[in-house]
Amino acid sequence: MVVSGLTRGLHNPKSSVRARVFYLFHRFIKDNQREISLELAGTLLEGIRDTLTIRVELPEIDPNEPNDPLTEATSTPDPQLYLFETVGLLVRLFFRTPEQSATLLLSVVAPLLEELSANLRAFEEKKDVLPIVKIHHVIMALGNVAKGFPDYPTPVPDDFTFPPLPVFRNIAQAILLSLGEMKEFRVVRDAVRPYFINCVHHLRVDDS
């Protein structure tokens, strides 16, 4: 099956292969989401859960070159973001059961929020580049989860089911806290912006 082949590819030991499969898996789910059963969606979410760990590799910086290590570490698009958008696509399939949808979403974002808090503490203890980059990557991942949800319809149909807004509000609060602590770093500010664009224009998290 195509799905089983792709999920195996997500765990390929070669990073270049995984990067390509991240994109292919995302495209397959996005293009075929109407044909994906809830049972398969749940199985896929469980199958990719171990690939959602944020990994950061800091590039080697030449001390003789005027390079900003934060810019160097965050300027290259991360293929793993396709997986986080795919999570949003799969969770959204459970829209007819809002409690289950919220539970699934929280099960994915809770570890990311914990990592966000851990790296804020790490930065407070040691003003290092690594926790800043990790905070950037986590916020970008959360933004791509939100991106996986469909556009907010206009006008709103009578039978429209909202996404798990309380979960997204909790994410927004955590991100704002991070921004308050790290606002002097442009890479963090740049990571925050897409999350709120997606929340306002796709999820309408600002609506109570």
Backbone torsions as a table, in degrees:
resi	resn	phi	psi	omega
1	MET	NA	150.6	179.3
2	VAL	-62.8	-43.8	-175.8
3	VAL	-61.8	-46.4	-178.4
4	SER	-64.9	-35.5	177.2
5	GLY	-65.3	-41.0	179.2
6	LEU	-67.7	-42.9	-179.1
7	THR	-65.2	-34.0	174.3
8	ARG	-65.1	-39.8	-179.7
9	GLY	-64.3	-29.0	178.3
10	LEU	-63.1	-22.6	-178.4
11	HIS	-105.8	12.6	-179.4
12	ASN	-61.1	138.3	-178.2
13	PRO	-66.6	-18.7	179.9
14	LYS	-88.7	122.5	-177.0
15	SER	-62.3	-33.9	-179.9
16	SER	-66.7	-36.4	176.9
17	VAL	-69.4	-45.4	179.6
18	ARG	-58.9	-42.1	-178.5
19	ALA	-59.3	-42.1	179.4
20	ARG	-68.1	-41.2	-178.8
21	VAL	-69.4	-33.1	176.1
22	PHE	-53.7	-46.0	-179.7
23	TYR	-68.1	-46.4	-177.8
24	LEU	-62.7	-40.7	178.7
25	PHE	-62.8	-44.3	178.2
26	HIS	-60.2	-45.7	-179.2
27	ARG	-64.9	-40.2	-179.4
28	PHE	-62.9	-46.3	-179.8
29	ILE	-65.9	-43.2	-178.0
30	LYS	-64.1	-41.3	-177.1
31	ASP	-77.0	-21.2	-174.1
32	ASN	-121.2	16.6	-173.0
33	GLN	-62.1	-28.6	179.1
34	ARG	-69.1	-20.8	-179.2
35	GLU	-98.5	0.4	-176.9
36	ILE	-90.1	122.6	178.6
37	SER	-73.0	160.9	177.4
38	LEU	-64.6	-34.6	178.4
39	GLU	-62.3	-45.4	179.0
40	LEU	-67.1	-39.8	179.5
41	ALA	-59.8	-43.6	178.2
42	GLY	-64.0	-40.7	178.4
43	THR	-63.5	-41.4	179.7
44	LEU	-65.4	-41.3	178.3
45	LEU	-60.0	-43.0	178.4
46	GLU	-67.4	-36.4	-176.8
47	GLY	-69.9	-25.7	-178.6
48	ILE	-103.0	-1.4	-174.4
49	ARG	-56.7	-39.3	-177.2
50	ASP	-75.8	-6.4	177.6
51	THR	-95.1	1.3	-174.5
52	LEU	-95.5	8.7	176.2
53	THR	-72.1	129.6	-179.8
54	ILE	-74.9	122.1	177.6
55	ARG	-115.7	133.6	-178.1
56	VAL	-122.8	127.2	173.9
57	GLU	-120.2	113.6	-179.9
58	LEU	-78.0	131.9	179.6
59	PRO	-71.0	154.3	175.3
60	GLU	-74.5	127.3	-177.8
61	ILE	-106.5	128.8	176.6
62	ASP	-77.3	115.9	-178.1
63	PRO	-62.3	-16.9	-179.8
64	ASN	-88.1	-5.1	179.8
65	GLU	-108.2	143.5	-177.6
66	PRO	-81.6	58.2	-178.0
67	ASN	-97.4	141.0	174.9
68	ASP	-86.6	117.5	-176.7
69	PRO	-62.4	-32.1	178.5
70	LEU	-67.9	-43.7	178.4
71	THR	-64.8	-41.7	179.8
72	GLU	-62.4	-36.9	-175.3
73	ALA	-80.3	-15.4	-175.1
74	THR	-121.8	0.4	-173.8
75	SER	-80.4	-23.7	-178.8
76	THR	-88.5	126.4	179.1
77	PRO	-56.5	136.6	-178.0
78	ASP	-94.4	114.9	-179.6
79	PRO	-59.3	-23.4	-179.8
80	GLN	-62.6	-22.0	179.1
81	LEU	-60.9	-28.6	175.9
82	TYR	-60.0	-35.6	179.5
83	LEU	-66.9	-39.8	-179.3
84	PHE	-68.4	-36.3	173.8
85	GLU	-65.4	-37.2	177.7
86	THR	-62.9	-37.1	175.4
87	VAL	-57.2	-45.7	177.9
88	GLY	-60.6	-41.2	178.4
89	LEU	-61.1	-43.9	-177.0
90	LEU	-72.0	-42.0	179.6
91	VAL	-63.1	-37.6	-177.9
92	ARG	-63.0	-24.8	179.2
93	LEU	-63.2	-18.3	-179.5
94	PHE	-92.7	22.8	-173.0
95	PHE	-61.6	-23.5	180.0
96	ARG	-76.2	-13.0	175.9
97	THR	-124.1	81.9	-172.3
98	PRO	-55.7	-37.5	-179.2
99	GLU	-65.7	-42.0	178.5
100	GLN	-66.6	-40.0	178.7
101	SER	-60.9	-44.6	179.4
102	ALA	-64.7	-40.3	179.9
103	THR	-63.9	-44.9	179.2
104	LEU	-63.6	-44.1	-179.8
105	LEU	-62.5	-44.9	-179.1
106	LEU	-64.0	-34.9	-179.5
107	SER	-64.7	-25.7	179.0
108	VAL	-87.9	-43.0	-173.4
109	VAL	-83.4	-23.0	-178.5
110	ALA	-57.7	-46.4	176.9
111	PRO	-61.9	-33.0	178.3
112	LEU	-68.5	-40.2	178.8
113	LEU	-66.8	-36.8	176.3
114	GLU	-63.7	-40.3	179.2
115	GLU	-68.0	-35.6	177.0
116	LEU	-60.1	-48.3	180.0
117	SER	-63.9	-41.8	-178.5
118	ALA	-62.3	-38.5	-178.6
119	ASN	-78.1	-27.1	171.5
120	LEU	-63.8	-43.2	178.1
121	ARG	-65.7	-40.6	179.9
122	ALA	-62.0	-38.7	179.9
123	PHE	-69.3	-36.5	178.6
124	GLU	-63.6	-35.7	-178.9
125	GLU	-77.9	-36.1	-177.9
126	LYS	-144.4	112.2	-177.5
127	LYS	-70.6	80.1	-173.7
128	ASP	-117.2	162.5	-179.4
129	VAL	-71.9	-39.1	-172.2
130	LEU	-56.2	-50.6	179.8
131	PRO	-63.7	-30.4	177.1
132	ILE	-64.5	-45.1	179.8
133	VAL	-65.1	-40.4	178.6
134	LYS	-63.6	-41.3	177.2
135	ILE	-60.4	-44.0	176.4
136	HIS	-57.3	-48.3	-176.5
137	HIS	-65.6	-39.8	179.7
138	VAL	-65.0	-44.7	179.8
139	ILE	-63.9	-40.3	176.7
140	MET	-62.1	-40.1	178.5
141	ALA	-62.5	-44.7	179.0
142	LEU	-62.6	-38.4	177.6
143	GLY	-64.2	-35.5	-180.0
144	ASN	-75.9	-29.0	171.6
145	VAL	-60.1	-46.3	178.1
146	ALA	-62.7	-35.6	180.0
147	LYS	-62.7	-26.9	-179.7
148	GLY	-70.7	-13.7	178.2
149	PHE	-83.5	150.9	-175.1
150	PRO	-70.1	162.9	177.6
151	ASP	-60.6	146.4	175.7
152	TYR	-68.0	124.7	-174.6
153	PRO	-76.7	145.8	175.3
154	THR	-135.5	115.2	-1.1
155	PRO	-74.7	166.5	-179.0
156	VAL	-81.5	122.8	178.1
157	PRO	-63.6	154.3	-179.4
158	ASP	-62.1	-31.9	-177.1
159	ASP	-96.9	16.9	-177.3
160	PHE	-67.8	133.0	177.3
161	THR	-106.6	120.0	-178.1
162	PHE	-71.3	150.1	173.9
163	PRO	-68.2	175.3	-178.0
164	PRO	-70.0	77.7	-174.2
165	LEU	-60.0	-39.0	178.4
166	PRO	-58.7	-36.9	178.6
167	VAL	-65.3	-44.3	-179.1
168	PHE	-67.9	-32.7	175.9
169	ARG	-65.7	-40.0	177.3
170	ASN	-63.4	-39.5	176.6
171	ILE	-62.5	-44.1	-178.9
172	ALA	-60.5	-41.2	179.3
173	GLN	-63.4	-41.6	179.3
174	ALA	-65.6	-38.8	179.9
175	ILE	-68.7	-40.1	177.9
176	LEU	-63.7	-37.4	176.0
177	LEU	-62.0	-43.6	178.5
178	SER	-62.6	-42.3	179.7
179	LEU	-62.7	-40.1	178.5
180	GLY	-60.8	-35.2	-178.7
181	GLU	-83.1	-24.5	-170.1
182	MET	-124.5	21.6	-171.9
183	LYS	-65.2	-16.6	179.5
184	GLU	-76.0	-10.6	-178.3
185	PHE	-100.0	118.9	-176.3
186	ARG	-60.9	-37.3	-177.1
187	VAL	-63.4	-32.4	177.2
188	VAL	-72.2	-44.2	178.0
189	ARG	-59.9	-41.3	-179.8
190	ASP	-66.4	-31.4	179.3
191	ALA	-74.5	-33.5	-177.7
192	VAL	-68.3	-38.6	-173.1
193	ARG	-55.1	-49.0	-178.7
194	PRO	-61.6	-33.6	-179.7
195	TYR	-61.4	-47.7	-176.4
196	PHE	-74.3	-28.4	173.1
197	ILE	-61.8	-46.3	179.5
198	ASN	-65.8	-39.9	-177.7
199	CYS	-67.9	-40.4	-177.6
200	VAL	-75.8	-44.4	-173.3
201	HIS	-89.0	-24.8	-179.3
202	HIS	-104.7	-37.1	-172.6
203	LEU	-110.8	-17.5	-176.7
204	ARG	53.9	48.5	179.9
205	VAL	-64.7	-20.6	179.5
206	ASP	-75.6	-11.8	179.1
207	ASP	-84.8	132.0	179.5
208	SER	-93.3	NA	NA
